[in-house]
Amino acid sequence: MTIHESASRGFQRGADAYERGRPSYPREALDWLRQRLDLRPGRTVLDVGAGTGKLTRELVATGATVLAVEPVPAMRGVLEQVVPEARPLEGTAEALPVDDGALDAITVAQAFHWFDVPSALIEFHRVLRPAGRFGLIWNRRRLEDPLHQGISAITEPYHHDTPSHLRGEWREPLRASGLFTSAGELEVPYEHAVDVDGVVDRVASISYIAALPERERGEVIARVRELAERTPKPLRLAYATETYVYERR
C-alpha cells in the first residue's frame, strides 16, 4: 500500500520537528485506553502508524509487549532511538507484518485518518485475537483558541485535500464494516505548554507544511514565529483529546 504523498514527503522531512513539537496525551485518556485495552505484562499490543513513538512510549510503560509499525523511515528512525523497548516494524495499516491472531490489542495515535479504512479494518480483524480491541486517539486542535486560529489562518491555504480526522470520513466505513463494535469513547480537554520554538515545531511537523518547497516552507515558519512572539505569554496550545475503542466481532 502506497502512503499518501503528503505523509510520505512531509513526515520524512519533518520527523525531528514532530518529535520536538507534538504533545503527548493527557493521563486521564492514557489510563482509560490502558484499561479498555487491558494493557499489562503478558499482553501484546501493536501501535500502527507509530510515528516517532509519542504513544508508543506510553504503551511500553504498561508492561505489555509493544510492536510499532511505521512506514516513513525518518519517523521510524526517531522512534528506534527514543523508544528502544518497542520492536519497530516497517509496514502499513493495510499490510501489517504480523501473523494472524497474534495481537491482544492495536492502537492508532493521530494516524487513522491517513489509512484506507476498509482495508485497514480487514487487517486489524486478521491480526487481533477473538474479542481483541483497537483504540484510536487524537489530540484535536481547539480551533476556538486564538493561537490555533492564528496558526490556521497561516496554514489552511496549503491544506488542500490532505486527509484530516476533523472531517470524520473514517467513521462511516468503520460502522459499515461489521467487523467491530464500539467499546467506548472519551473526550478530555488538554493543554500543551510551549515556548515560541515549540509553536514553530508544532507547525513545522504538519505534513503538508513540511512537504512545501524550502522557500515557501521558510516563509510559513517565519509567519508562525512572528505570531508566537506577539502572542501573550505563557503560550499554551489547547486540545480536546478524543479516544475511541472498538472490539473485534
C-alpha positions in Angstrom: 0.0 0.0 0.0 1.4 3.4 -1.0 1.1 6.0 1.7 -0.3 9.5 0.9 2.3 11.7 -0.7 1.8 14.4 1.9 2.6 11.9 4.7 5.5 10.3 2.8 7.3 13.6 2.0 6.2 15.7 4.9 6.8 13.3 7.7 10.1 12.2 6.2 11.3 15.8 6.3 9.5 16.8 9.5 10.4 13.9 11.8 12.6 15.8 14.2 10.1 18.7 14.4 7.4 16.2 15.0 9.3 14.7 18.0 10.0 18.1 19.4 6.7 19.8 18.7 3.9 17.3 19.1 2.3 16.8 22.5 1.9 13.6 24.4 -1.6 12.7 25.7 -3.4 13.5 29.0 -3.1 11.0 31.8 -6.8 10.5 32.0 -7.0 9.4 28.3 -4.0 7.2 28.6 -5.3 5.4 31.7 -8.7 5.0 30.1 -7.1 3.5 27.0 -4.9 1.2 29.0 -7.9 -0.1 31.0 -10.1 -0.6 27.9 -7.4 -2.4 26.1 -6.3 -4.4 29.2 -2.7 -3.4 28.6 -0.4 -5.2 31.1 2.5 -7.7 31.3 1.8 -10.8 29.2 -0.3 -8.9 26.6 0.9 -7.9 23.1 -0.1 -4.5 21.5 0.7 -3.1 18.1 1.0 0.7 17.6 0.1 1.4 14.0 1.4 4.5 12.3 3.5 5.0 15.4 5.4 8.0 14.1 8.2 9.0 16.5 6.6 7.0 19.3 4.5 9.6 21.1 2.0 7.0 22.2 4.4 4.0 21.9 6.5 5.1 24.9 3.3 5.3 27.0 2.4 1.7 25.9 5.8 0.4 27.0 5.1 1.8 30.4 2.1 -0.6 30.8 4.4 -3.6 30.8 2.9 -5.1 27.6 5.0 -6.3 24.8 4.9 -3.4 22.2 5.3 -3.6 18.5 5.3 -0.4 16.4 4.6 -0.2 12.7 5.7 2.9 10.9 6.2 3.3 7.1 8.2 6.5 7.0 11.9 5.8 7.5 12.8 9.1 9.3 9.9 8.7 11.7 10.8 5.1 12.4 14.4 6.1 12.9 13.5 8.6 15.7 11.2 6.0 17.2 14.0 3.5 17.4 16.1 6.0 19.3 13.6 7.3 21.8 11.6 4.0 22.4 14.2 1.2 22.2 12.0 -1.0 24.3 9.5 -1.3 21.5 10.0 -3.5 18.4 9.9 -1.3 15.3 8.5 -2.8 12.1 8.2 -1.4 8.6 4.7 -1.7 7.2 1.4 0.0 6.8 -2.1 -0.4 8.3 -3.3 -2.1 5.1 -0.4 -4.7 5.1 0.6 -5.4 8.6 3.8 -7.6 9.1 2.1 -9.6 11.8 0.7 -13.2 11.9 -3.0 -14.0 12.1 -4.4 -13.7 15.6 -1.1 -12.6 17.1 -2.3 -9.5 19.0 -4.3 -8.7 22.0 -4.7 -5.0 21.1 -3.9 -2.3 18.5 -3.5 1.4 19.0 -3.5 4.2 16.4 -2.5 7.7 17.5 -3.0 10.7 15.2 -3.0 8.4 12.2 -6.2 6.6 11.4 -7.5 9.2 9.0 -4.5 8.5 6.8 -5.5 4.9 6.3 -7.6 3.2 3.6 -10.0 2.4 6.4 -11.8 -0.7 4.8 -8.5 -2.3 4.1 -7.0 -1.4 7.4 -10.1 -2.9 9.3 -9.7 -6.2 7.5 -6.1 -6.3 8.6 -6.9 -5.3 12.1 -9.5 -8.1 12.2 -7.0 -10.6 10.9 -4.2 -9.9 13.4 -6.4 -9.5 16.5 -7.3 -12.4 18.7 -11.1 -13.1 19.2 -12.5 -10.2 21.3 -9.3 -8.3 20.7 -9.7 -4.5 20.7 -8.2 -1.5 19.0 -8.0 2.1 20.3 -7.9 5.4 18.4 -6.6 8.6 19.9 -6.3 12.1 18.5 -5.3 15.5 20.0 -7.8 17.6 18.2 -6.9 21.3 18.0 -9.5 23.5 19.6 -10.0 26.0 16.8 -11.8 28.5 19.0 -8.4 29.1 20.8 -6.9 32.3 19.5 -3.4 30.9 18.9 -4.8 28.0 16.9 -6.9 30.4 15.0 -3.8 32.4 14.1 -2.0 29.2 13.1 -4.9 28.0 10.9 -5.0 31.4 9.1 -1.4 30.8 8.0 -1.6 27.0 7.3 -5.1 26.3 5.9 -4.3 27.7 2.4 -1.9 24.8 2.0 -4.2 22.1 3.3 -5.9 21.2 0.0 -7.1 17.6 0.0 -4.8 16.3 2.8 -6.7 13.8 5.0 -7.9 15.1 8.3 -9.7 13.4 11.1 -11.8 16.5 11.7 -13.8 15.7 8.5 -14.9 12.4 10.1 -14.5 10.4 6.9 -13.1 7.5 8.9 -16.3 6.9 10.8 -18.7 5.6 8.2 -16.5 2.7 6.8 -15.9 1.6 10.4 -19.6 1.5 11.1 -20.3 -0.2 7.8 -17.6 -2.9 8.0 -19.5 -5.1 10.5 -16.1 -6.3 11.8 -16.0 -4.4 15.1 -18.4 -3.0 17.7 -17.9 0.2 19.8 -16.5 -0.4 23.2 -16.5 3.2 24.4 -15.4 6.8 23.8 -13.9 9.5 25.9 -13.1 13.2 25.3 -11.0 15.2 27.7 -9.5 18.8 27.5 -5.8 19.1 27.3 -3.3 22.0 27.2 0.2 21.7 25.9 2.6 24.3 27.4 5.1 25.5 24.7 7.6 28.3 24.0 8.0 30.1 20.7 10.2 27.3 19.3 7.5 24.8 20.4 4.8 26.5 18.3 7.2 26.6 15.3 8.0 22.9 15.6 4.3 22.1 16.0 3.5 23.8 12.7 6.7 22.5 11.0 5.6 19.0 11.8 2.3 19.3 9.9 2.7 17.0 6.8 1.6 19.5 4.2 3.8 22.3 5.6 6.9 20.1 5.9 6.3 19.0 2.3 6.4 22.5 0.9 9.3 23.7 -1.3 12.0 25.1 1.0 11.5 28.8 0.3 7.7 28.6 0.8 8.1 26.5 3.9 10.5 29.1 5.3 8.0 31.9 4.7 5.3 29.9 6.6 7.6 29.2 9.5 8.6 32.9 9.7 5.0 33.9 9.9 4.3 31.4 12.6 7.3 32.5 14.6 6.1 36.1 14.4 2.6 35.1 15.5 4.0 33.2 18.5 6.3 36.0 19.5 3.5 38.6 19.7 1.0 36.2 21.5 0.8 36.9 25.2 2.8 34.5 27.4 2.8 31.9 28.7 2.0 30.0 25.5 -0.4 27.1 25.6 -1.9 25.1 22.7 -5.4 23.9 23.6 -6.6 20.5 22.5 -9.5 18.1 23.1 -8.2 14.6 23.3 -10.6 12.1 21.6 -10.3 8.4 22.4 -12.3 5.5 20.9 -12.1 1.8 21.4 -13.6 -1.0 19.2 -13.9 -4.7 19.8 -13.4 -7.5 17.2 -16.6 -9.4 16.4 
